[in-house]
Amino acid sequence: MQKVLIIIAMLALSACSSKPEGIEPVQNFNLDKYLGTWYEIARLDHSFERGMSHVTATYALRDDGKVSVLNKGFSEQDHQWFEAEGVAQFVGEPNVAHLKVSFFRPFYGAYVVFALDEKDYQYALVAGPNRDYLWLLARSPELSHAIRTDLVHQAKALGFDTSELIFVEHHGDVIASKE
């Protein structure tokens, strides 16, 4: 019986890092070009980001080949900055943009880059383990209306509920210092 429970637990944990059906990660992915800071332009709502503005994600290569993840955001309600540190690693080959990320080891969630400015890595669409998780990221706090509209249409065509997207504020004064 214990073996069955262990197998079920392992399957449940691995399912969290699996990609949504019909969502294909970017091929020929270059992690070095993806590293650095990304601004969250839009997201589907989740309790862990609710009420956050000025949200960024910074990715850096670790000595062990994994990726450190630092998410920052300003809580309008609490009037302070929050950050979460995690680690990501590839699910398969490092040239396929399907990673798993953990902020609470040993639990991992999927991180699937499925649309990307493959030339300059200036914007991306990222999914989690299902279509309830979607992020539109860019290298700057603003993204042209045309590109933003195109990415939202791509996500909608793949079954994401883009009518529920939250567009993230990156302008205006914040009370607490980011640093």
PyMOL commands that set and color helices and strands:
alter all, ss='L'
color gray80, all
select helices_A, chain A and resi 2-16+31-34+145-157+162-164
alter helices_A, ss='H'
color red, helices_A
select strands_A, chain A and resi 36-43+52-61+67-75+80-90+98-104+107-116+123-127+134-138+166-167
alter strands_A, ss='S'
color yellow, strands_A
deselect
rebuild
show_as cartoon
